[in-house]
Amino acid sequence: MSADTCEMASILLVEDSESDAEWVFDCLEGAGRPYRIEHAPRLADAAARLAKGSPDLILLDLMLPDSAGWETFMELRRRAPRAALVVLSGLGDEALARSAVRQGAQDYLVKGRTPREILLRALDFALERQRGLARLQEAQRRRGTLIAFIGAKGGVGTTTVAVSVAAALARHRSVIIAELESLGCGLAGAFRLRARADAAWSAEIPDGDQVMRQLWKLPSGLRVLPGPAPDREVSPAQAEAIVDALLAAADRVLLDLAPRTSPANRAVLRRADRIVMVLEREPASVTAGCRLLEYLRASCRMEGLVQAVVVNRVALACPLPLEEIERQLQIPVLAVIPPNADLCVQARRSGAPVVFYQPESALSGCLVELAGKLEADLPAAG
């Protein structure tokens, strides 16, 4: 196995026959492969699982109680375009299985005639081929880079920082700022945008056109994607599809993420080129930041991509020394934002980022400098 396939690989087995499912589980058990396998006996069960995120590989029986033949393959391919797909074929279905391979399946195996060693080798090769193809497609498709902003806890000023950095970058780049949740005023409040039908958020897997129609374009050239209605939760698959569409349309995509460990947040954080954690210069915020970093390292494999921005929303009598903050977080502090709560409130009321509302202020200068540091660290656009 390659270095890539030594990672824990998730497999979704879509198979209604209990005996055939047991055969697959028996083949994988104790095989020395780092596989995590889930079982869905019907297409509806598979669809519910895929709504939570795509596995690395789908092992698919084309003949299911609620779907049969070519339609089964096409539906799973549509719902999980990035997953490797290996077809499990009966003796009478080989022609259909070969057609599935021509249309993008990595391989097919005949049930009852495939030795364990052949099954394991087929899964290994399918994962390697799909990962290589995904890297090639990503290099061809992806135009932009992704910067995620997330607060150590709520109310630290993450949106103010993200909005101002986006506005500063938009002077020289094609930039989109987006959010996955509408907490508080959010981006709609920051830019005083009217409510709009949330077609991109209501679609199970939104396409690029749906996402582009949802964007607001400001006079500065900055484009904005406010989050969905507060009662709507975004799935990982939705979040990934929306981020894909945004990255294909801009040099820089900035995400203003809610400070929580949701599946959707986890899905997009794993794809970020840079993560900016925003926190205040006081013990509770730093403690929350340490917990968030533990989560990022354990769940998102983001070691080395996270930097901190310290916000002084108000002047503190005894602020924590920066050296102590860096010691506890064990990540670099990229910027320290000076206090100016009144200016932030005035800018929000005007619907303009701080860097546009009062560009000569010390606060604006610091935010523009932060944008420059992030730009210098990122790969070239295009």
C-alpha distance (Angstrom), angle and dihedral (degrees) to the residues before:
residue distance angle dihedral
M1 . . .
S2 3.79 . .
A3 3.78 125.0 .
D4 3.80 88.6 -100.3
T5 3.80 94.7 56.2
C6 3.79 91.4 49.3
E7 3.80 86.8 75.9
M8 3.81 117.3 92.4
A9 3.81 104.7 -83.5
S10 3.80 121.0 -157.3
I11 3.81 117.8 -141.6
L12 3.79 127.8 -167.8
L13 3.80 112.3 -156.8
V14 3.82 110.1 -157.2
E15 3.80 103.4 -168.1
D16 3.82 131.6 131.2
S17 3.82 97.2 -163.8
E18 3.79 110.9 91.7
S19 3.80 92.6 -156.8
D20 3.81 93.3 51.0
A21 3.81 90.6 46.3
E22 3.81 90.0 51.0
W23 3.81 89.0 50.8
V24 3.82 90.9 55.5
F25 3.81 92.7 46.1
D26 3.81 90.6 48.2
C27 3.81 90.8 50.5
L28 3.80 92.8 51.3
E29 3.80 97.5 41.0
G30 3.77 110.7 99.6
A31 3.81 92.1 -2.5
G32 3.79 93.1 129.7
R33 3.81 91.5 -118.8
P34 3.82 120.4 127.1
Y35 3.82 93.8 -124.8
R36 3.80 127.4 149.6
I37 3.79 109.0 -163.4
E38 3.82 132.0 -164.0
H39 3.79 126.8 -174.4
A40 3.83 128.7 -138.2
P41 3.84 115.5 178.7
R42 3.81 95.4 -169.3
L43 3.80 137.8 36.9
A44 3.81 90.2 -114.7
D45 3.82 89.9 55.7
A46 3.80 90.6 49.5
A47 3.81 91.3 49.4
A48 3.81 90.8 52.1
R49 3.81 90.6 50.9
L50 3.82 93.2 47.1
A51 3.79 91.0 52.1
K52 3.82 85.8 69.2
G53 3.82 92.9 54.5
S54 3.77 140.2 -61.8
P55 3.82 122.0 -75.3
D56 3.79 119.9 -138.7
L57 3.81 92.9 -112.4
I58 3.81 138.1 15.7
L59 3.79 119.2 -153.4
L60 3.81 102.0 -160.3
D61 3.79 135.8 -165.5
L62 3.80 104.8 -159.6
M63 3.83 93.9 -152.0
L64 3.81 109.5 70.9
P65 3.81 131.9 158.7
D66 3.82 92.8 -109.4
S67 3.83 99.9 32.6
A68 3.79 136.3 24.5
G69 3.76 140.7 -163.1
W70 3.77 124.8 -26.5
E71 3.81 94.4 1.6
T72 3.81 89.9 59.5
F73 3.79 92.1 54.2
M74 3.81 94.5 45.5
E75 3.79 93.5 48.3
L76 3.81 93.5 51.0
R77 3.80 91.1 44.0
R78 3.81 90.1 52.5
R79 3.79 93.6 48.3
A80 3.82 96.1 45.7
P81 3.83 108.5 25.8
R82 3.83 93.6 161.1
A83 3.80 97.5 50.5
A84 3.79 122.2 98.1
L85 3.80 107.9 -116.7
V86 3.80 126.4 -152.9
V87 3.79 118.6 -177.6
L88 3.81 122.3 -137.3
S89 3.80 105.6 -147.8
G90 3.79 133.8 -166.5
L91 3.78 119.0 -140.2
G92 3.80 91.2 -96.6
D93 3.82 95.4 47.7
E94 3.81 102.4 60.4
A95 3.82 94.9 108.3
L96 3.82 90.0 53.5
A97 3.82 90.9 45.7
R98 3.81 91.1 52.3
S99 3.81 89.2 50.9
A100 3.81 89.1 52.6
V101 3.82 89.5 54.2
R102 3.80 89.9 52.4
Q103 3.81 88.3 52.3
G104 3.80 96.3 51.3
A105 3.80 110.3 -70.6
Q106 3.78 110.4 133.9
D107 3.82 96.0 -138.1
Y108 3.79 145.2 -29.7
L109 3.80 130.9 -129.2
V110 3.80 127.8 -160.6
K111 3.79 110.9 -128.1
G112 3.78 113.4 -123.3
R113 3.79 92.9 16.9
T114 3.79 102.8 64.5
P115 3.82 118.8 93.3
R116 3.76 117.9 -138.9
E117 3.82 92.5 -109.6
I118 3.81 91.3 55.1
L119 3.81 91.6 49.4
L120 3.80 92.7 51.3
R121 3.80 92.8 45.6
A122 3.81 91.0 48.9
L123 3.81 91.5 51.8
D124 3.81 92.1 47.9
F125 3.80 93.1 49.5
A126 3.80 92.8 43.9
L127 3.80 91.2 54.3
E128 3.80 92.6 47.4
R129 3.81 93.5 48.1
Q130 3.80 93.5 46.3
R131 3.80 93.0 48.5
G132 3.79 91.1 49.8
L133 3.80 90.6 48.5
A134 3.80 91.5 47.4
R135 3.81 91.4 52.7
L136 3.80 90.7 50.1
Q137 3.81 93.5 47.3
E138 3.79 91.3 46.6
A139 3.79 91.4 52.2
Q140 3.80 90.7 49.1
R141 3.82 97.1 43.3
R142 3.75 106.6 33.5
R143 3.74 114.6 87.8
G144 3.76 103.7 163.5
T145 3.77 140.3 50.4
L146 3.78 124.9 -122.0
I147 3.81 124.9 -129.1
A148 3.80 116.3 -175.6
F149 3.80 121.3 -159.4
I150 3.80 116.6 -162.1
G151 3.79 130.3 168.9
A152 3.77 122.1 -128.3
K153 3.82 83.1 -132.3
G154 3.76 137.2 -12.3
G155 3.78 122.7 -69.3
V156 3.80 99.4 26.5
G157 3.81 95.2 119.5
T158 3.80 100.6 -98.6
T159 3.80 94.4 146.2
T160 3.82 92.4 49.7
V161 3.81 90.6 52.8
A162 3.82 95.0 43.7
V163 3.82 93.9 46.9
S164 3.80 93.6 49.2
V165 3.82 93.2 46.5
A166 3.81 89.7 49.6
A167 3.80 91.4 49.8
A168 3.81 91.7 49.3
L169 3.82 92.8 48.7
A170 3.82 91.1 47.5
R171 3.79 89.8 67.8
H172 3.81 89.2 73.6
R173 3.81 106.2 13.9
S174 3.77 142.6 45.9
V175 3.81 100.9 -100.7
I176 3.80 135.7 -178.2
I177 3.79 123.8 -173.2
A178 3.80 117.9 -162.8
E179 3.78 142.0 169.8
L180 3.81 131.7 -153.9
E181 3.80 96.1 -152.4
S182 3.80 133.5 35.9
L183 3.78 101.8 -134.8
G184 3.79 116.0 166.0
C185 3.80 112.5 -28.9
G186 3.79 93.3 -28.7
L187 3.79 121.7 171.5
A188 3.80 93.6 -34.4
G189 3.80 89.3 58.4
A190 3.80 94.0 42.6
F191 3.81 91.4 56.5
R192 3.83 97.7 27.5
L193 3.80 92.5 -121.0
R194 3.80 122.6 171.3
A195 3.78 122.1 -119.4
R196 3.80 113.6 -89.4
A197 3.81 132.2 -169.0
D198 3.80 104.7 -87.5
A199 3.82 99.7 -136.4
A200 3.80 93.7 150.3
W201 3.79 91.4 53.2
S202 3.79 96.3 45.2
A203 3.82 94.8 51.1
E204 3.80 113.2 95.1
I205 3.83 90.9 -136.1
P206 3.84 107.4 8.3
D207 3.78 118.1 -149.6
G208 3.79 126.6 -138.0
D209 3.80 94.9 -97.6
Q210 3.80 92.2 53.8
V211 3.79 91.1 50.8
M212 3.80 94.2 46.4
R213 3.81 91.7 51.1
Q214 3.80 88.5 54.9
L215 3.82 94.5 58.5
W216 3.78 124.2 103.3
K217 3.80 114.2 -145.0
L218 3.81 114.8 -150.8
P219 3.83 126.0 -154.0
S220 3.81 88.8 -106.0
G221 3.83 89.8 61.2
L222 3.80 92.8 -110.0
R223 3.81 112.4 134.4
V224 3.79 121.8 -148.0
L225 3.80 132.7 -157.8
P226 3.82 109.7 -169.1
G227 3.78 116.9 -158.0
P228 3.80 126.1 -99.7
A229 3.78 127.0 -88.5
P230 3.82 110.8 -57.8
D231 3.81 92.9 -110.6
R232 3.81 93.9 54.3
E233 3.81 118.7 91.3
V234 3.79 117.4 -154.8
S235 3.81 117.5 -134.0
P236 3.82 122.3 -138.0
A237 3.82 90.3 -111.1
Q238 3.82 91.3 53.2
A239 3.80 91.8 46.8
E240 3.81 92.9 50.1
A241 3.81 92.7 48.1
I242 3.81 92.0 49.6
V243 3.80 92.7 47.8
D244 3.82 90.2 48.6
A245 3.81 90.4 54.2
L246 3.81 92.6 47.7
L247 3.81 94.0 47.9
A248 3.79 89.9 52.3
A249 3.82 90.2 54.0
A250 3.82 105.5 44.2
D251 3.78 144.3 39.6
R252 3.80 92.4 -130.9
V253 3.79 128.5 24.2
L254 3.80 116.5 -167.8
L255 3.81 119.5 -164.7
D256 3.80 120.6 -157.8
L257 3.82 100.6 -155.9
A258 3.78 128.3 -166.6
P259 3.83 112.6 -115.9
R260 3.78 96.5 -106.5
T261 3.78 138.2 98.2
S262 3.81 99.6 -115.6
P263 3.84 121.9 158.6
A264 3.82 89.9 -114.8
N265 3.81 91.7 52.5
R266 3.79 90.4 48.4
A267 3.81 91.9 51.0
V268 3.81 94.7 53.6
L269 3.81 96.3 37.4
R270 3.80 88.5 60.7
R271 3.81 88.2 60.0
A272 3.80 98.3 46.2
D273 3.80 121.4 118.0
R274 3.80 90.4 -156.0
I275 3.81 133.9 11.2
V276 3.80 119.7 -155.4
M277 3.79 114.1 -162.4
V278 3.80 113.3 -159.8
L279 3.80 119.7 -154.4
E280 3.77 141.7 155.5
R281 3.76 127.1 -110.7
E282 3.79 96.3 -106.2
P283 3.83 134.9 93.6
A284 3.83 99.9 -105.9
S285 3.79 92.1 52.2
V286 3.80 92.7 47.5
T287 3.81 90.9 49.1
A288 3.81 89.7 51.3
G289 3.80 88.7 48.6
C290 3.81 91.2 54.0
R291 3.82 90.3 52.6
L292 3.80 91.3 48.8
L293 3.79 91.0 50.6
E294 3.80 91.0 51.6
Y295 3.80 88.3 54.6
L296 3.81 93.4 47.3
R297 3.78 92.2 50.3
A298 3.79 94.4 46.4
S299 3.81 101.4 39.1
C300 3.78 107.4 22.9
R301 3.82 103.7 33.3
M302 3.80 90.7 -134.0
E303 3.80 99.1 148.3
G304 3.80 110.3 154.6
L305 3.83 96.4 10.8
V306 3.81 98.6 84.5
Q307 3.80 124.3 91.3
A308 3.79 129.3 172.6
V309 3.78 132.0 -125.3
V310 3.79 115.0 -163.8
V311 3.80 115.1 -149.4
N312 3.79 122.7 -159.6
R313 3.81 98.9 -160.1
V314 3.79 89.7 171.8
A315 3.77 131.9 8.7
L316 3.83 109.2 -90.1
A317 3.80 124.2 -148.3
C318 3.83 92.6 -140.4
P319 3.80 110.4 16.6
L320 3.80 117.4 -174.3
P321 3.81 111.9 -101.5
L322 3.80 112.7 -106.7
E323 3.79 90.3 -124.9
E324 3.81 89.3 58.8
I325 3.81 92.1 48.4
E326 3.80 91.7 51.5
R327 3.79 90.8 45.8
Q328 3.79 92.5 54.1
L329 3.80 96.4 41.5
Q330 3.81 96.0 38.1
I331 3.81 90.0 -148.0
P332 3.80 128.7 100.4
V333 3.80 121.7 -94.3
L334 3.79 104.7 -128.2
A335 3.82 97.9 -170.5
V336 3.79 143.8 -5.3
I337 3.80 112.9 -140.2
P338 3.83 114.2 -147.9
P339 3.82 120.5 -128.9
N340 3.81 119.0 -94.9
A341 3.79 108.7 139.9
D342 3.81 93.9 163.3
L343 3.80 92.5 56.5
C344 3.81 91.3 49.2
V345 3.81 91.0 52.2
Q346 3.80 92.3 47.8
A347 3.80 92.1 48.5
R348 3.81 92.0 50.3
R349 3.80 91.4 49.7
S350 3.79 89.7 52.3
G351 3.81 93.1 49.1
A352 3.81 92.1 -124.4
P353 3.82 129.7 114.8
V354 3.80 114.4 -107.6
V355 3.82 91.1 -110.8
F356 3.83 89.3 59.9
Y357 3.81 98.4 36.0
Q358 3.81 95.9 54.7
P359 3.82 108.6 2.3
E360 3.82 94.7 172.4
S361 3.81 94.9 59.3
A362 3.79 122.5 108.0
L363 3.80 88.7 -120.8
S364 3.81 91.8 56.2
G365 3.78 91.8 46.2
C366 3.80 91.1 53.5
L367 3.81 92.5 48.8
V368 3.81 92.3 48.5
E369 3.81 89.1 49.7
L370 3.82 89.2 51.4
A371 3.81 89.9 52.6
G372 3.79 89.7 51.7
K373 3.80 92.0 51.7
L374 3.80 91.6 50.6
E375 3.79 91.5 47.6
A376 3.79 91.6 50.7
D377 3.81 90.9 53.7
L378 3.80 95.9 48.6
P379 3.80 128.2 86.3
A380 3.79 119.0 -101.5
A381 3.79 114.3 -81.3
G382 3.76 124.4 -115.2
